[in-house]
């Protein structure tokens, strides 16, 4: 049996990665712009409804039965200018329950809303709001389902403008995010 050359291995690997990328980009409805009803991240920010349904996913699939990290994120549109993310880290492992972090708790739970600032089609900065561990903020995450597929739940909070005095109130948040 002949050994594959480095070039041939690279070519095969590239084809494999492209095939996986193309297959994972397609949903049941057939296109990268369509939204799979099983994947979503929505909420109200200061009373305005947002859908962060583009590229919704959770962290990599856990390698053991104990889930130490729950990371969920999504973008509003394909341009990725607005996004929302949730990060939870637990030494003992996540469970289907409610977690709340305030500016003075030790729980590593963060809600993050960010907007890319654009000028002449280029990103010139980011406006970010964080909640959970910052003084004057809170973030609540309820995990309703934690399976081999991914994580589902609800969230809310008060996020503070990074480097400023403004706040963003997050209400009616819900998500369903498959593992990467």
N, C-alpha and C positions, 0 to 999 in steps of 0.2 A: 504494500500500500504506500503511495507517495505522500510525503508530507506537504502540507500547504505552505506556500511561501508567505512571508510577512504581508506582502501586497495582497495576496488572495485572502488571507485572514481578515485584513482590514476591509476589503471589499465585501466579504460575507457579513462581517459585523455591521457595516454601514447599511447594507440592505435590510438586515434584521431590525436594526433600530428604526429605520424609515418605515418599515412595515408595521411595527408596533405603534409608532407615532400616528400613522394614518388610521389604523384601526381604532386607537383610543380616542382620536379626534371626532370620529363619527358617532352619532347617537342613533337610537332606534328610529328617529324621525329623518335621519339621513344627511345632516349637514353640520358643519362646525358651528354655525350660528344658531342651531336649534338648541333648546334647553330640554334636558332629560328631566322629567317630572320627579325623579328620585333624587336629583341633585339641585339644591337651592340654598340660598342664604339671603334672607330678607329682614328688613327692620324699618322702623321709623326713626329718623334723626331730626330732632327739634320739630317733630310733628309731620315731617315730609317722608313719604314712603319711598324706600329704595330697594332695588333688587340687585344683589351682587352675585348674579347667577353665572357669570362667565368664568370658566376654569375653577369652579367650586371643587375643593377637595380637602381632605384631612391629611394628617401626617402619613409617613410611610407605615405600612401594615406592621403592627407590633410583632416582634420575633418570639414573644412568649405570651402566656396568658395574662400577665400583669401589664397593664397599659400605663406607663409612667408619664407619657406626654400626650396631650390632646391639643392638636393644632388645626384650626379650621380657617379657611380663607377663600375669598372670591373677589372678583372685580365687577364693576357695574357694566362695562362694555369691553369689547375687544381692544380698545385703545389703552386700557389699563390705567386710566387717569385717576379714577376713584376706586378705592378698595376698602374692604373690611376684614379684620382678622381677629381671631381669638386664640390665646395661648394659655394652657394650663399645664403645670408640672407638679407631679405628686410622687413622692418617694414610695408611698405604700400602694400606689396604683389607683386609677380612676374607677369610679363606680357609677351606676345609674342613680344619681342623687343631685341635690342642689349645692352649689358652691358659691360663696360670696366673699369677695375681697374688698376691703376698704383701704383708704390711705395708710392705715396703721396696722394692718394684719400681715402675718408672715406668709399667708397663702400666695403662691406664685400663680396668679390669675390676672390676665390682662385683656382688655378689649381695645382694639385699635382701628381708628378710622383715618384714612389719609387721602389727600388730594394732591396730585402732581401739578405743580405750577408750570405753565407753558408760556414760552415766548418764541415767536417765529418758528413754531413746530418743534422746539427743543425743550427738554425739562430743565428748568432753572432753579428748582427748589421743591420742597414738599411741605405742605401744611398738614400737620398731624395732630390727632387727638388721642390721648391714652387715658385709660381708666382702670382702676383696680388697686394699684399700689401707690399711686400719686396722692399726695395730701389733698383732701377736698373732693375725692372721687370715690366711686364704687363700681363694681361690676359683678353681676350675678349670672351664672351659667347653670342651667339645669340639663343634665344629660338624661334623655329619656330612652335611648337605645345605644348600646355599645356592643357591636357584633364584629364578626370577621369581615363583614362588608365595609363597615365604617361607623360613623357616629351621627346621632340625631339629637336635637334638643331645642331649647329656647334660651334667650338671653336678654339682658337689659342693663342699663348703667348710666352713670354720669361720667363723661370723659372730659379731660382738661386739655385745652390747646397747649401744645408743646411750646415752651418759651413765651407763653402769654397768659392772659387772664380769662380768656373765653372758655365756655363750656359747650358741650354737645350732649343733649339728653337722648339716650337710646331707649326705645320702647318697642314692644311687640316683635322682638327679634325671634327668628326661628331658622333652623338649618337642617339639612340632610346632606352629609358629605361623605363620599366614599374615600377609603384609603387610596393613596397613590399607587 
